[in-house]
Amino acid sequence: MPYLYLILAITAEVIATSSMKASDGFTRLAPSLVTVTGYCIAFYCLSLTLRDIPTGVAYAIWSGVGIVLIALIAWLLHGQRLDLPAIIGIALIIAGVAVMQLFSKISAH
């Protein structure tokens, strides 16, 4: 169940962050409401996750997966491009999260 909460937290955070750009500095009501609601859901679900998964592990997964998903959404929806160093950096983040999950003794399996 903690990983379900983590997936929900990541999804809500990605939706909120994507909507933040559309909120135009919180000057547009609907995207602003989606942003605030999404972050509230994300933090609530993350707090439930932290009951069973160590904070460092949960946050590493949340931020790592979030970075990758936001980069993909920015590329697909906003035409934003990543250069080679950015792609390498994202790949290293993914590798770091994978190492923590697969090999760390503090990770909740």
N, C-alpha and C positions, 0 to 999 in steps of 0.2 A: 503493500500500500504506500510506503513512503516514496517509492519511485513514481507512482501515479501522481502523487501530489507534486513531485518535482517536475514532471512533464507538464502538469497544469500550470505550475508557476512559470516555467519557461515560455509556454504558449501565451499566457496572459502578458508576460513582460515583452515578448516580441510584438504582439498586437499593440500594446501600449506605446512602445517605442516607435513603431511604424506610424502610428496615428499622430505622434507628437510632431512629426514633420508636417503632416497635413493640417495640424492645428494652427500653423503659422504664428508661432509665438503665443499660443493660447488666445488668439483673436477670433477663432472660428469655434462656435459652441459645440457642434456634434463631435468633431475629432478631439476637442479638449475633454469632453465627457468620457469618450472612449479611453483616452490616455489615463485620466485619473482613476477610472473604474478598473482598467487593466492593471495598473500598478497596485491598487488595493487588493485585487484578487491575487496577484503575483506574490505579494508579501505575505498575505494570509496563508496561501498554499506553501510557500517556503517555510513559514513558521511551523506548519504541520510536518513538513519534511524533516526539520531539525530535531524532532522528537526521536528519530531513529538513525539518521545519517549524521556523521560528524560535520560540524559547520564548514570546515575547510574543504572537505570533499564535496558537500552539497553546493557550496558557492563556486567551486572550481567547475563543476559540471554545469551549473546554471549559467555562469558567465561565459564559459567556453562555447557551449551549444548556442547560447544567445548571440554571441559575436558572429558565429558562422551563419546562423539564420538571418540576422539583420543584414549582414553583408550580401547574402543571396537575394533578399527582398529588395535591398537598395539597387542591386544590379538589375533584377527583373522588372521592378516597378518604376524606378527612377533613373535608370540608365547610368548609374554610377559604376565606374570601372575601378578595379584594383590593379596596382602595378605588381611586379614580381616580388619585391620585398614584402608587400602587404599579404600576398598569397602565401609566401613562406612563413610569415609570422602567424597567420591563421592556422597553417598546417602544424606549426610547433605547438600552438595552443591545444589543438585536437590531440596531438601526440602526448602532451602533458596530462590531459584529462584521461586518456586511455591508460597511461602508465599508472596514474593514481588508482584507477578503477581495477586494473588487472593485477597489480603487484603490491599495492600498499596494504599493510596490515590494519590500518585504521579505517579502511573503506568498508562500508556495510554491504556485504554480498548477500 
